[in-house]
């Protein structure tokens, strides 16, 4: 029975990031899927790249959601700036 390339001993991985600033690990030898870009300078065994992802990806919310939430908060703050003058 064959094993997944993600489970093989000695596999070399890279870290990918997409436009939503979501991360993934990927076997170095496989073609990078559309919509993803390799993070430069990050390559190694599964533990090494997983450690990088765990340190870099601290907010799991997609970028578009974070931006929307910031806009909502800014809109709420702007609305509360009209105090009783």
N, CA and C atoms as an extended XYZ file, in Angstrom:
255
Properties=species:S:1:pos:R:3:atomname:S:1:resname:S:1:resid:I:1 pbc="F F F"
N         0.851       -1.176        0.000 N   UNK     1
C         0.000        0.000        0.000 CA  UNK     1
C         0.897        1.239        0.000 C   UNK     1
N         0.570        2.208       -0.818 N   UNK     2
C         1.368        3.430       -0.881 CA  UNK     2
C         0.875        4.415        0.171 C   UNK     2
N         1.793        5.276        0.594 N   UNK     3
C         1.418        6.284        1.583 CA  UNK     3
C         1.369        7.651        0.915 C   UNK     3
N         0.672        8.548        1.542 N   UNK     4
C         0.580        9.913        1.043 CA  UNK     4
C         1.957       10.564        1.096 C   UNK     4
N         2.227       11.425        0.144 N   UNK     5
C         3.501       12.137        0.151 CA  UNK     5
C         3.626       13.018        1.394 C   UNK     5
N         2.514       13.329        2.028 N   UNK     6
C         2.541       14.141        3.246 CA  UNK     6
C         2.973       13.324        4.462 C   UNK     6
N         2.965       12.003        4.325 N   UNK     7
C         3.320       11.126        5.440 CA  UNK     7
C         4.654       10.406        5.248 C   UNK     7
N         5.310       10.582        4.129 N   UNK     8
C         6.572        9.874        3.865 CA  UNK     8
C         7.729       10.469        4.659 C   UNK     8
N         8.568        9.589        5.171 N   UNK     9
C         9.791       10.024        5.844 CA  UNK     9
C        10.721       10.678        4.823 C   UNK     9
N        11.388       11.731        5.210 N   UNK    10
C        12.378       12.367        4.351 CA  UNK    10
C        11.811       13.303        3.301 C   UNK    10
N        10.510       13.487        3.286 N   UNK    11
C         9.897       14.391        2.300 CA  UNK    11
C        10.311       15.833        2.614 C   UNK    11
N        10.571       16.614        1.574 N   UNK    12
C        10.907       18.031        1.736 CA  UNK    12
C         9.678       18.846        1.344 C   UNK    12
N         9.319       19.785        2.228 N   UNK    13
C         8.120       20.597        2.024 CA  UNK    13
C         8.483       22.071        1.868 C   UNK    13
N         7.565       22.797        1.239 N   UNK    14
C         7.629       24.253        1.180 CA  UNK    14
C         6.346       24.771        1.819 C   UNK    14
N         6.305       26.066        2.065 N   UNK    15
C         5.108       26.697        2.626 CA  UNK    15
C         4.471       27.537        1.532 C   UNK    15
N         3.165       27.416        1.413 N   UNK    16
C         2.404       28.202        0.434 CA  UNK    16
C         1.508       29.188        1.163 C   UNK    16
N         1.179       30.274        0.474 N   UNK    17
C         0.225       31.251        0.987 CA  UNK    17
C        -0.688       31.652       -0.165 C   UNK    17
N        -1.960       31.926        0.151 N   UNK    18
C        -2.885       32.355       -0.900 CA  UNK    18
C        -3.277       33.821       -0.695 C   UNK    18
N        -4.145       34.328       -1.548 N   UNK    19
C        -4.524       35.747       -1.501 CA  UNK    19
C        -5.295       36.108       -0.237 C   UNK    19
N        -5.790       35.123        0.473 N   UNK    20
C        -6.501       35.360        1.732 CA  UNK    20
C        -5.559       35.237        2.937 C   UNK    20
N        -4.256       35.129        2.656 N   UNK    21
C        -3.219       34.981        3.683 CA  UNK    21
C        -3.427       33.728        4.528 C   UNK    21
N        -3.871       32.663        3.854 N   UNK    22
C        -3.986       31.350        4.467 CA  UNK    22
C        -2.768       30.535        4.048 C   UNK    22
N        -2.281       29.712        4.941 N   UNK    23
C        -1.051       28.961        4.704 CA  UNK    23
C        -1.327       27.487        4.479 C   UNK    23
N        -0.380       26.832        3.803 N   UNK    24
C        -0.423       25.395        3.609 CA  UNK    24
C         1.005       24.893        3.452 C   UNK    24
N         1.219       23.634        3.790 N   UNK    25
C         2.501       23.026        3.458 CA  UNK    25
C         2.302       22.199        2.197 C   UNK    25
N         3.380       22.034        1.430 N   UNK    26
C         3.257       21.382        0.132 CA  UNK    26
C         4.572       20.682       -0.189 C   UNK    26
N         4.507       19.465       -0.756 N   UNK    27
C         5.742       18.794       -1.152 CA  UNK    27
C         6.502       19.635       -2.180 C   UNK    27
N         7.793       19.763       -1.974 N   UNK    28
C         8.619       20.616       -2.832 CA  UNK    28
C         8.539       20.216       -4.301 C   UNK    28
N         8.435       18.954       -4.594 N   UNK    29
C         8.484       18.455       -5.963 CA  UNK    29
C         7.165       18.594       -6.716 C   UNK    29
N         6.063       18.844       -5.994 N   UNK    30
C         4.763       18.945       -6.667 CA  UNK    30
C         4.547       20.356       -7.210 C   UNK    30
N         3.844       20.443       -8.335 N   UNK    31
C         3.501       21.748       -8.898 CA  UNK    31
C         2.620       22.516       -7.914 C   UNK    31
N         2.875       23.793       -7.796 N   UNK    32
C         2.097       24.638       -6.884 CA  UNK    32
C         0.719       24.867       -7.498 C   UNK    32
N        -0.330       24.609       -6.735 N   UNK    33
C        -1.686       24.779       -7.278 CA  UNK    33
C        -2.015       26.249       -7.544 C   UNK    33
N        -2.917       26.477       -8.473 N   UNK    34
C        -3.357       27.829       -8.794 CA  UNK    34
C        -3.881       28.549       -7.564 C   UNK    34
N        -3.581       29.829       -7.471 N   UNK    35
C        -4.049       30.631       -6.359 CA  UNK    35
C        -3.111       30.624       -5.163 C   UNK    35
N        -2.056       29.859       -5.237 N   UNK    36
C        -1.093       29.749       -4.139 CA  UNK    36
C         0.280       30.203       -4.607 C   UNK    36
N         1.083       30.726       -3.682 N   UNK    37
C         2.441       31.187       -3.954 CA  UNK    37
C         3.352       30.627       -2.880 C   UNK    37
N         4.560       30.235       -3.276 N   UNK    38
C         5.531       29.738       -2.294 CA  UNK    38
C         6.062       30.895       -1.457 C   UNK    38
N         6.164       30.663       -0.147 N   UNK    39
C         6.793       31.626        0.754 CA  UNK    39
C         8.304       31.446        0.579 C   UNK    39
N         8.981       32.481        0.152 N   UNK    40
C        10.409       32.395       -0.155 CA  UNK    40
C        11.234       32.091        1.089 C   UNK    40
N        12.197       31.194        0.918 N   UNK    41
C        13.146       30.896        1.978 CA  UNK    41
C        12.677       29.894        3.011 C   UNK    41
N        11.476       29.348        2.842 N   UNK    42
C        10.967       28.383        3.810 CA  UNK    42
C        10.869       27.020        3.137 C   UNK    42
N        11.720       26.102        3.594 N   UNK    43
C        11.754       24.763        3.020 CA  UNK    43
C        12.377       23.841        4.051 C   UNK    43
N        11.851       22.625        4.143 N   UNK    44
C        12.446       21.673        5.071 CA  UNK    44
C        11.541       20.497        5.327 C   UNK    44
N        11.832       19.803        6.418 N   UNK    45
C        10.996       18.656        6.765 CA  UNK    45
C         9.648       19.150        7.286 C   UNK    45
N         8.751       18.215        7.508 N   UNK    46
C         7.384       18.571        7.889 CA  UNK    46
C         7.347       19.376        9.187 C   UNK    46
N         8.173       19.009       10.144 N   UNK    47
C         8.196       19.725       11.422 CA  UNK    47
C         8.652       21.162       11.238 C   UNK    47
N         9.674       21.370       10.432 N   UNK    48
C        10.213       22.713       10.203 CA  UNK    48
C         9.170       23.631        9.579 C   UNK    48
N         8.522       23.167        8.516 N   UNK    49
C         7.559       24.029        7.832 CA  UNK    49
C         6.283       24.202        8.652 C   UNK    49
N         5.884       23.167        9.376 N   UNK    50
C         4.706       23.283       10.236 CA  UNK    50
C         4.964       24.276       11.362 C   UNK    50
N         6.154       24.256       11.930 N   UNK    51
C         6.510       25.230       12.966 CA  UNK    51
C         6.430       26.654       12.418 C   UNK    51
N         6.924       26.862       11.180 N   UNK    52
C         6.837       28.190       10.563 CA  UNK    52
C         5.377       28.625       10.426 C   UNK    52
N         4.538       27.738        9.914 N   UNK    53
C         3.122       28.068        9.720 CA  UNK    53
C         2.469       28.409       11.061 C   UNK    53
N         2.763       27.631       12.084 N   UNK    54
C         2.170       27.882       13.405 CA  UNK    54
C         2.582       29.234       13.967 C   UNK    54
N         3.789       29.688       13.660 N   UNK    55
C         4.245       30.995       14.139 CA  UNK    55
C         3.719       32.136       13.273 C   UNK    55
N         3.616       31.914       11.968 N   UNK    56
C         3.228       32.981       11.042 CA  UNK    56
C         1.720       33.180       10.964 C   UNK    56
N         0.964       32.110       11.068 N   UNK    57
C        -0.482       32.163       10.849 CA  UNK    57
C        -1.197       32.165       12.194 C   UNK    57
N        -1.243       33.319       12.802 N   UNK    58
C        -1.809       33.434       14.143 CA  UNK    58
C        -3.282       33.825       14.134 C   UNK    58
N        -3.776       34.289       13.021 N   UNK    59
C        -5.183       34.659       12.894 CA  UNK    59
C        -5.768       33.862       11.733 C   UNK    59
N        -6.596       32.890       12.043 N   UNK    60
C        -7.114       31.973       11.031 CA  UNK    60
C        -8.177       32.588       10.122 C   UNK    60
N        -8.655       33.779       10.482 N   UNK    61
C        -9.677       34.400        9.644 CA  UNK    61
C        -9.082       34.802        8.299 C   UNK    61
N        -9.802       34.561        7.197 N   UNK    62
C        -9.320       34.996        5.883 CA  UNK    62
C        -9.129       36.518        5.862 C   UNK    62
N        -8.212       36.984        5.027 N   UNK    63
C        -7.917       38.413        4.911 CA  UNK    63
C        -9.185       39.217        4.616 C   UNK    63
N       -10.019       38.743        3.718 N   UNK    64
C       -11.230       39.492        3.362 CA  UNK    64
C       -12.147       39.667        4.573 C   UNK    64
N       -12.241       38.673        5.430 N   UNK    65
C       -13.061       38.794        6.629 CA  UNK    65
C       -12.437       39.790        7.608 C   UNK    65
N       -11.127       39.729        7.791 N   UNK    66
C       -10.467       40.673        8.692 CA  UNK    66
C       -10.664       42.102        8.203 C   UNK    66
N       -10.540       42.320        6.898 N   UNK    67
C       -10.724       43.659        6.343 CA  UNK    67
C       -12.169       44.126        6.515 C   UNK    67
N       -13.126       43.245        6.285 N   UNK    68
C       -14.529       43.587        6.457 CA  UNK    68
C       -14.809       43.959        7.913 C   UNK    68
N       -14.275       43.176        8.836 N   UNK    69
C       -14.488       43.447       10.254 CA  UNK    69
C       -13.860       44.776       10.663 C   UNK    69
N       -12.684       45.099       10.110 N   UNK    70
C       -12.051       46.386       10.396 CA  UNK    70
C       -12.912       47.527        9.864 C   UNK    70
N       -13.457       47.352        8.656 N   UNK    71
C       -14.307       48.393        8.068 CA  UNK    71
C       -15.567       48.582        8.914 C   UNK    71
N       -16.131       47.480        9.396 N   UNK    72
C       -17.323       47.574       10.249 CA  UNK    72
C       -16.998       48.306       11.547 C   UNK    72
N       -15.857       47.987       12.129 N   UNK    73
C       -15.446       48.632       13.378 CA  UNK    73
C       -15.176       50.113       13.147 C   UNK    73
N       -14.545       50.439       12.019 N   UNK    74
C       -14.266       51.844       11.701 CA  UNK    74
C       -15.579       52.595       11.477 C   UNK    74
N       -16.529       51.955       10.824 N   UNK    75
C       -17.833       52.579       10.600 CA  UNK    75
C       -18.572       52.809       11.905 C   UNK    75
N       -18.487       51.863       12.814 N   UNK    76
C       -19.127       52.011       14.124 CA  UNK    76
C       -18.473       53.128       14.912 C   UNK    76
N       -17.134       53.184       14.853 N   UNK    77
C       -16.409       54.228       15.577 CA  UNK    77
C       -16.735       55.603       15.000 C   UNK    77
N       -16.836       55.686       13.666 N   UNK    78
C       -17.155       56.967       13.031 CA  UNK    78
C       -18.553       57.404       13.416 C   UNK    78
N       -19.479       56.464       13.512 N   UNK    79
C       -20.846       56.785       13.900 CA  UNK    79
C       -20.939       57.246       15.339 C   UNK    79
N       -20.077       56.719       16.193 N   UNK    80
C       -20.119       57.138       17.604 CA  UNK    80
C       -19.373       58.432       17.837 C   UNK    80
N       -18.640       58.921       16.834 N   UNK    81
C       -17.930       60.205       16.962 CA  UNK    81
C       -18.893       61.395       16.925 C   UNK    81
N       -20.107       61.164       16.489 N   UNK    82
C       -21.088       62.258       16.458 CA  UNK    82
C       -21.744       62.340       17.821 C   UNK    82
N       -20.995       62.807       18.793 N   UNK    83
C       -21.484       62.912       20.164 CA  UNK    83
C       -22.353       64.153       20.323 C   UNK    83
N       -22.967       64.244       21.458 N   UNK    84
C       -23.831       65.404       21.748 CA  UNK    84
C       -22.966       66.632       21.940 C   UNK    84
N       -22.916       67.480       20.951 N   UNK    85
C       -22.047       68.649       21.014 CA  UNK    85
C       -22.764       69.874       21.485 C   UNK    85
